[in-house]
């Protein structure tokens, strides 16, 4: 074991600026360059403190190393499967959709929303709801950056908006963003880490 860790240094992993630039983990390595491109997953409560969003997972990608700090960028989001399936009931219609949008600051992302309807509507209604969802995200992305988009998803503001808009066409029981995939992102911008106590850093060890 001593031989295994010999010569390795611990590096702090910092969340992106849109997530508060907090230390979300630590990892050992003998070659810092090998960390660039590495990905990890953290829960939303770890970066926002909101324990009610335990079912949301955020992907991060290491993009740059400075000193003993790994800077990361957003690399996607996903809701746990059990959270989504709990919302599906008999005699309800599940509508899944996929929309590719470009945000105001140049992020190309693929969004996969879920809409659960209270009943079984006609196919024309499902098509109309899909058009409504596509129009909403295309318009929102053109007017907002990735930070604003993620903030409104983490607070479920967008989910509630979709439910309200969809209910004008057919009663909506539940709406959620099941997944976000990053297809293309602009060049990473380094952000300064916030001060963390030694005690806080010790709690983050062994997460990776």
PEUR-V102793 format. One record per run of one state. SS is the DSSP state (@ for helix, = for strand, . for the rest). FROM is the first residue (numbers start at 1). TO is the last residue. If there is no record, write none. Layout:
# PEUR-V102793
ss = [SS/SS]
from = [FROM/FROM]
to = [TO/TO]
This chain:
# PEUR-V102793
ss = [./@/./=/./@/./=/./@/./=/@/./@/./=/./=/./@/./=/./=/./=/./@/./@/./@/./=/./@/.]
from = [1/2/6/9/15/17/20/23/30/32/36/39/44/49/51/54/56/67/69/80/81/87/93/97/99/103/108/118/123/144/146/155/157/167/172/185/198/205]
to = [1/5/8/14/16/19/22/29/31/35/38/43/48/50/53/55/66/68/79/80/86/92/96/98/102/107/117/122/143/145/154/156/166/171/184/197/204/208]
